[in-house]
């Protein structure tokens, strides 16, 4: 259209120029006049003038069709419930669509209960609740604005003649789009997991009635009207009616309760049990009632007082040393879960199975640091924010659950040489005991990300810190120490990994950032190269973690045994099995109490579960058993032991540095070798000690430990020559020499 208009204007201008030229020429001027006269004569008469048309009323502009919002699936979680009266119910929780962020401007929330011909609206207060991000486990969307508190009057249900139950429903609305449904989940550890009945009321005929919340996976949360008085709550020998946390300078739990008539208060003790052990409660009695306090900081294994480690804890009650049931009363459950935060730990007080008082300890991350969404936000900032290296050293062991293994030995060597570098240790929580000169760094905290960007050296014995993977910065040196010479298949040598899509690509991206990889011996070095696709420098310098097995003097070994409560005349057996893939507990093939009865009172057992069984695993108790799974320094246990029993753990390649007897209990040998994991060599052909396949066989081998050790002397010597050629107590010094150099221990 634009080009057509341009052509018309050009023609008009041309006609005007021709007329001007014709008027200046007599002949042409005459012809032009005759043409104009003929055109006027042929023109039709002018039309009659019409009245002006009425102006049409302006039409409203058509609205553009609103695009439908994709909420995704409804996530409607009830975290807490309580009765505010005989028929007044309060619910708290979160509601959001799985594909829609819920921040400071969430969709409008409506909550109501419906059933039959009856529908009851709730009064809803939408609010910010950062716990929603923890529950969502979603790193892409912020759910913090999805919190709600709703109060509903259920008197219409209590007095209804027809409707017997109502189902809790909600609807999320934004513009013209809506997402509706029933409750999809609940937090079992709080009041939403107990669902107490209402106090009771009366129906139209004044007969007693009450309301009972009911949970099901298909219908969510339903309130059912029932005839009669509400059932009496279950009781136990020990009842707790107050369960709160506070911080009078150190985090504590305060509780109150009573004991049943058939329980003697003088015989009752209470304690909090969890991953690190038991913390006794301080009890104050007034007849059959009591108050108690439990410190959430304690000393374990004669170490300094520190916060409890992350994990689940339960309150235990004992009468005369025997466990008895303890239960939360309904009035205590109504306030759960209780969130508690301090600078040293975070705690959630709740209920376990059968309403047992429980506590979940978490690291003291700030609200903007905890959860997958916060982690991703910090990680993205880390990747996009440049920083300069400051010469500091970063250490991490077993995914920040300890400060041990070869990284610790390297740290101690740097301290021995008088380094002025800042030595950071990443810890999963502040319960982790640190070596002298260490600066703690809380895993996933803002400070942790800052150090990842500015540290110059990294020592870790498992996978690299997640943000560091594939994103090592210029000027950073990464040393992978690994955590043992392998008997069981690793990395790409495992069929389960070879069958995984992109496994090689991911592993190469990880190992390509390693500047050095440590190996205890040439056997391990060859395996590491193939299993992890590693092409960089491989240091066969011995294992720094084994240095103290050589250098610790006898008097210090005696002090270690005394600290563990071991008598000089006792025969100490360390049982240290590896973990089984997919299982989070210590393997149960060997009954140590039974073994102790067979061997007699002179034997005592140290049980050392794998690090992967510490957090979820239950502790083992027995008269001749010391559960040392949480003991911070494995080498202390190896030094204290007279005999080690293991299965497929890499501890077999470390303990032989001591020259002391070792035995193997392998009832699942064929299954572990051929199906479950796979082995690099046949242990039975070259083991430095006897293999037992049944408990009875193990009893005989342990009774004759010295003789069996002598029988395997040649195999033991060959084993040491192959696997311990450089475990001479100086491995850490050699590693520091290579990585830092004699002139680079300090920053200057």
N, C-alpha and C positions, 0 to 999 in steps of 0.2 A: 504493500500500500504506500509506503514512503516513496518508492521510486516512481509510481504512477503520478503522485502529486507533483513531484519535481518536474516530470515531463510537461504536465499541463501549465505550470508557471512559466516554463521556457517558451512554449508556444504563444502564450499571451504577450510576453515581452517582445517576441518577434513581430506579432501583428501590430503592436503600437509603433515600433520602429518603421515598419512599411508605410503606415498612415502618415507619419511625420515626413517621410521622403516624398510620398505622393502629393502632399499639400504644397511642397516646394516646386513641383513640376506641373505646368499648366495642363498638359494633356491628361496626365494621370489624375490631377485634381478634379477635372470635369467628369471623368469616368467614376471616380469615387463618389461624387455627389449623386449621380444618377443611380448608383448601386444602393446608397442609403435611402433614397426616396422610394425605390421599388420595394425595399425590405420593410419599410414602415407601412406601405399600402397593403402588403400581404399579411401583416400581423393581425391576429384576432383582437376583437374589442376587449378592453379590460374587464375582468370579472367584478361582480358586485362585492363590496367590502363586507366581510363576515364579522359578526360579533366575536369578540375575543373569547376563546374557549376557556372554561373554568380550569383553574390549576388543579391537577389531580393531587389528592392528599398523599403525602409522602408515605411509602410503604416501609415497614420496618425491615432492616437488613436481615437476611437469613443467617442464622447462626451456623457456623461450621460444625459438622458432626463431630462430637467428642470421641476421641480414640479410646477404646476400651483398655483399661489398666490390667496388666497381667500381674496379679497378686502372687501367683504360684499356689502352693499348698498351704492350708491353714495350719499354723502352729499355735495352739491354745493350751497353755500350761498353767496349772494351779500349783502355786508354791506353798500357800498357807491358807488354812480355813479355821474359823472359830465361830462359836455361838455367842452372840451378844445378848441374847434373851431366849425365851422358850421357842420363838419362831423367827428370830432375826439372825441371819447368816451373813458372815463376812468372808470374802474370797480375795486373795491377792495372787498375782502371777504376771504372765506376759501373754500377749496375743499379737501375732504378726503374720504376714504372708511371706512364704519362703523366698520369693523373688523380689520383694520390695523392701527397701531400707525403712527402718522405723527410728528416726532420729528425733529432733526437736519438733518436727511437724508430722506426726504419724497420722495414718488414716483415723477417722472417727470410729470410736468403739461403742457398740451397744451390747449389753449383756442382759439376758433374760432367762427365765425358766419356763418350759412349756411341756404340756402333756394333756391329752384329751381335749376338752374344751376350755382348759384353763391356761392362762399365760400371765406371768408375773414379771414385771420390769424391775431391774436393779438400778440403783443409783451408782453411777460409775465415775470414778476419778482417775483420769489418765495421768501417768507420772513417769519420770525418768528413773530407770532401775538398771544399773550397769551389770547386775547379775545376769540379765537376759543374754548378754554377749557371751558369758561363760557357758550358759546352758546351750546356746545356739550352736557353738562350735563351728562358726561360719566366719571365714577370714575375709569375705568380700562385702558383707553388709553390716552396718551398725544397727543393733537392735535395742539400744539403750532407751529409746523413747516408747517402747512397747509395754511398759509396766502399767499395772492397773490395781486399784482397790475398789471392790464392788460390795455394796450392802443391799440385801434384799429382804423384804418382809414376807415370810412364808405362811402367815396366818391364813390366807385363803386356802392353802393346801391342808393345813392342820384342821380347818373347820369344814372342808369340802365333804359333800355327801357322795360324790361320784368319783372325782379324780384321786387316784392313789399314789401317783408319782409324777415328778417333774424332772426334766432333763435340762441341765445347764447348757445354754447355747450362747454364741456371740456372733456378731456381724461387724466386719470392717468395711467402711464406706469411704470412698474418695471420688469426688465428682459424681458421675452416674454409675460407677462400678462398685460392686459389692462382693464380699467373700464371707460366707456364712458356714457355721458348723458347730460341732460339739467339742468338748474338752479332749485334747489329743495326748496329754501327758500330765504327770504330777511329780512333785519332788517327794520321794518316799521317806527321806530322812527327817521330814518335818511333820507338822500337824496334818498335811494333806495325805500322808501315808497312814495315818491312824483312823481318821474319819469317825470321831466320837458322835454319839447320838445327841439330840437336843435334850434339855432338861425335862421336857414334857409339858403337856397342856390338856385341853379338853375339847371334845368334838361337840357337834350340835346337841347331842343328848347328855352332855356333861360327863360322858365316859372318858377315862384317861386315854390320851394318845401321845405319841411322840414322833419325831422325824429322824430318819436314819439315812445319812449319806452312804451311797454305795458306788464303788468304782468298778468299771469293766472296760476291757480294751475295745469293745464294739460300741458301747453307748457313752463312754466317758464317765462323767460324774452325774449321778442321779440322786434326787432326794425322794425317799420313799416314806409314805405315811404308814405308821404301824399302830395297832391298838395296844393298849396297856401302858404301864410305866416303862421307862427306858431300862435296859438291863444294867445291872450293877457292874462297874468296871472290874476287870481282872485284877487280882492282887498277887503279891509275891512276898516271900519272907522279908525282903527289904524294899521299901517304897520310897521314891524320890518325888517330892512335890515342888521343888525349886531347883532349876538347872541353868545357871547363868555364868557369864565370864566377866571379869573386871581386871583392872591393872593398877594396883597400888604401888607402882614402881617396878613390878614384874608381873607378867600375865598369869592369871590364876582362874580357876573355876571355883565357884561357890555353890554349894548344894545344901538342901535340907530334906529331912525325911524321917521315917520311923521304921521300927522292926516289928514283926508279928509277935503275938503273945508267946508262941512256942520257941522263940529265939532268945538266947541269952546275950544281952548286949555286951557283956564283958568278953565274949569270945569272937566278936565281929570285927573284922578289918575290911577296909575298902581300898582299892588301888586302880589306877588307870593303866591299862595294858595296851602296848602297841609295838611298832617295829623295833624300837630300841630296847624294850624291856618294860618293867613295871615301875610306876611312880606311886608311892604310898600316899594315902590321903590322911590329913590331920583331922581327927574326929573330936568333937565336943558333945558329951551326952547330957541329956536331962530326962531321966527315967528311960523311956523307950524311944524318945525322939532324939535326933542328933542334927548337928550342922557339920559340914566338912568343907575343907579347902584342899585343892590339888594344885600344886605349882606346875605351870606349863614350861618351866625351865628346870633342868635337873642335871646331875653329874652321872655319867655312865663310864664304867671301866676306869674309875679313879681319875677321870679327866676333869677339865674345868666345867663349871655350870654353864649350860648352853640351852637354847630353846629345844623343844622336842622336834624330832625330824618329821618331815611331811609324811602323811599317811593317816590311816584310820585307827582310832583308839576306842576302847570300850571300858566302861566302869565294871569292875569285878567286885563281888562281895564274897567273903569267906567267913565261915563260922568254924572255929577250931581248926583252921587251915584247909577246910574242905569247901569247895565252891557251893554257893547257894544262889538262888535266883534273885535278881534285882530288876525293878521295873519302874518306869516313869508313871506318875499319876496323871490323870487327864488334865488337871489344871496346869501341870508343867508342860505337857505336850502342846497345849493350845498356843503357847508362845513360841513354838519352834517352827522353823530353824532360827537360831540366834546367831547373827554375824558379829564377829569381834575382830578388830584390827589393832595392831600395835607395830612398833618399829622393828620388832624381832620376829614376829610371826603373825599369821592370820588364822583364825579358828572359826569353825562353824559347829555350833552345838546342835545336836539333833537326836534322833532315836534310831536304834537298830532293830533287828528282828525281835519280836516279842516285847517291843517297847523298852529295850535296854538302853540306858543313857550312853550316848556316843559323842565323839568329837572328831572332826576332820581337821587336821593341821595342814595349812598351806603356806607357801613362802610369802613374806610380807611385801608383795608387789603392790604398787599403787593402782588405783582404779583404771588409770589410762595405760597400764602395762600388762594387765592380766587378760588372758584369753587369746584366741586365735586372731580376732579382728585387731586387737591392740598390737599383737606381735607383727602382723602384716604391715600396719601403719608405721611401726618403728623400723621394720626391715626396709621398707621402701625409702624412708628418710635416710637410712644408713647407706643404701646404694646410691642415692642421689646427692649425698653430702660429702665433699672431699675433705680430707684431713691430712695433717702432717704426722709422720712417725716421730715418736718421742723417746725411743730406745728402751721402752718397758718390755717386760716378758710376761706372756700369758700362759697359764698352766690349766689343764683340765684333765680329770681322771674319771673314767667310768661315767661319762655324761654328767659330771659335776656332783655325783653322789658321794665322792670321797676325795681326799687329797693324798693319794697313795701311789704305789706302783713306780715305774721308771720316772715319770715326771717329778715325783717327790724327791727321788734320789738326785736328779739333776738340779732341782731347786737347792737342796742341801749342799751340793758341791759349789754352786754359785755363792751361797752364803759363806761357806768355808773360805772361799777366795776373797771375800770382802767386797762383793759387787755393790755398786751404788745404784743399780737399776731398780726400778719399782717392779716387784714380783707379784703379779696378780694371780689369784686363784679363784676360778669360777666355782660357785657352790650352789647346789639346788636349794639349800636353805642354810640358816645360820647354826645348824646343829653339827655341821661338818668340822671336825677338829683340823686346824691348819698348822703347818710347820712354822718354826720361828722365822720371822721376817716376811711373812705373807700378808698381802692386802686382800681381804675378801671382796668378791665381786658377785652380786646376786644374779643368777642366771635369768635372762630375758628382761632385766631391768634396763632403764634408760642409760645408766652408767655402763652396763655391760656392752651395749651397742657402741658407746663412745670409745671404750677401750679396744673393741674389735677393730675400729678404724685407725687407732693411733699406735697400737702396740707394734713393736718391731720383730719380736720372736714369739713363736707359738709352739708349745709342746702339748700334745694330747695323745691318749692311748686308745681311743676308739674313733668313731667318725668325727670329722671336723665340725666345729660350730656351724649351724645351719647358714647364717648369713655369710660366713667365710667361704662356703662351698662355691666354687666357680667364680668367686669375686675377691680373690686375694689381691691386695693393693701393692703398688710398686714399693719396694724397700722392705717388704715383709718376708720373713723366713719361717717356713712351716716344717716342723719335725714331727713325724708320725712315729711314736715309740712302739706301738701295738702293745698287746698285753699277754703275750705268751707264745712259746713255741707250740705249733699245732700238732695234735694227733688226729682230731676230727677235721673233716673237710671244711675249707673256708671259701668264701667269695665265689669266683667263677667255677671253682672245682665242684661245687655243689650242683647237682642236676636241677634242683628247684630254682636256682638262680639262672642257670643257663637257659632255662625255659621261659624266663621272664622277658617280656618285650622291653627293649631299651636298657637292659641291665648293663651291658658292656659300655654303652654310651654314658650312662650315669656314673659308672665306676671310673671310667677313664677321666671324666671331667673332675671327679673328686681327687684321684691319685695324681693327676697332672699338676696339682697345686702343691704337692709335697716336695720340699727341697731335699729332705733326707728321710729315709725309712730305716729304722733300727731292726736288726735281727740278732738273736742270741747266738746263732751258729749258721754255718753254710747250708745245712739242711733246711732251716726256716727261710733263709734268704732265697733259695730257689723256689720254694712254694709261694712266697709273697709276690715275687715277680709275676708268676703265672696267674695266681688267684686274683690279683688286684691290677693287672695290666700296668705294672709300674716299670718305668724305664729310667728313672733318675738314680742318683747316688744311693747305694745301699750300704749301711754301716754295720759290718760284722765285728762288733766291738765287745760282745758279751752283753748281759742285761743289767743295766744300772739298778734295777729293783732287787737284784740278788747280792748287791755289795754287802749289805749288813749281815747276810747269812755267813759271810766269811770273816767280817771284821768285828763282830760283837763279842766282847770278852765274856768268860764264864760267869763272873760275878754279876754282870748285867742280865745274863740269861736266868740266873737264880732269882734276881729281883722281878723279872717278868713272871716267872712261875708263882712267886709269892703274891704278886698283884692279881693273878688269876685265881687265887685261893687254892693253889696246888701244894701239897706237902712234898718234901724232898723224896720221901720213900714211895710215893705213888707212881704207878706206871701210867703215863699219859699217852692216850691214843687220839690223834687228830683224824676225824672222819671228814673228808672234804670232797664230796661228789660234785660233778658239774651239773648244770641244769639240763632239763630236757626241753627241746624246742616246743613252744606253745604252752608250757606249764610254768606257773609263777610260784611254785613252792619247792621246798627241799624234797628230793626224791625219797620215796617211802619204802625202798626195798629192804632196808636194814632197820630192825627194831633194836635200838641201842640199849634200852632197858633190859630186854631179853638177853642181849649179848653180855651186858654187865653181870647179870645173874649167873650166866654160864662161866664167866671168867673169875668172878669173885670180887670182894670189896677192895682189893688193892689196885684195881683198874678204875680210871676215870676217863670220860670221853669229852673231848672238845668237838662240838659239831660246828662245821663251817659250811654254810650253804653258799651257793654262787651269788655274786652280786645281783643277778637278775631275780633272785628269790627273796631279797631282803624286804622290799617294799610291800608286796602283796602277801608274803608268806606269813603263816602263823608261827610263833615261837614254840620251840620244843622244850618241855620241862621234864625233869626226872631227877632222882636222888643222886645218880652218879653221872649226870650229864650237865655240861655247861654249854649252852647255846651261844656260840661265839660268832654267829653270822654277822652281827653288827659291830664286832670288835674292829677298831679302825685300822690296825696294822697287821696284815696277814703274816709278815715275817716274824713277828713276836710269837705267833702260834706255832710256826714251823720250828723256831728255836726251842720253844717250851716242850714240844712233843718228843716222846721216845720212839714213836712209830706213827707213820702216816698211812691211812687207808684211803684210797681214792678210786676213781673208775676211769674216766676219759679226760679228766681235767689237766690243763697244762701245768698244774702244780707239780706233776711228776717230773717235769724237766727242771724245776727250780729246787725241789727238796733234795735231790741227789747231790747238790753242792755241799750239803752237810755231811754226807757219808753215812747217815743213819738209815735204819731199815725202812723199807716201803713195801706195801702190799696193795693188791687190787681186788675189789669186790665188784664183779661184773655179771650178775645174774641175767642181764639182758644183752649179753655181748653180741650174739648173732643178730638179734633184732636191731641193735644200735648200729652195727657195722654194715648190715645189708639193706636196711630199710629206713631207719629213723634219721641217721645223719651221715654215716660213711666215715672210714678211717683211711689215713695215708699209708699205714703199714699194719701188719698183724702184730698186735701187742704181745700175744702169747709167745711169739718166736724170739722176742728180744727183751722182754720186760726185766727190770732189775730186781724183781721180787715176785713172789707167787701170786697167781690168779685164783680167786675163789669164786665158784659159781653158785654155791648154796651157803646159807648162814652156818650150817653145821661144819662145812669145810673151812669156813673162815675162822670158827672157834679154834679148830685144831691148828691152823696156820699161825694164829695170834699167840696161842699158848707156846708155840715153838718158834717164836719170832727170831731169836738169835740164831738158831740152827738153820732156819730158812734163809736168813740173810747170808750165812756162810755158804750155803749151797749155791746161791746166786752171785757169788763174789766176782766171777769172771764176767758174767753178763752185766753186773753193776759197773765194773771198770770200763767195759766197752761202751756202755751207755754214757758215762761221764766223759770219755774221750770224744764221743761224737757230738754230744749235746751241750757240754759245759766246758769247752776248751779255753774260753776266755773269761769265765766267771771267777775272777781272782780278787774281787773287792775293789777294782779300779775302773770299772766300766763307765761309771758316771764321769770320772775325770777325763777319760778318753773322748767321750761324747762332747763335753764342754770344750775340750781342746780343738776338736774339729769344727764345731758350729760357731764358737766365738773366737777361738784363737787366744793365745796367751796375752795379746795386747788389747783384747776387745771385751774382757769381762766387765769392765766399767764403761760408762758412756763415752768418756773422753779418751 
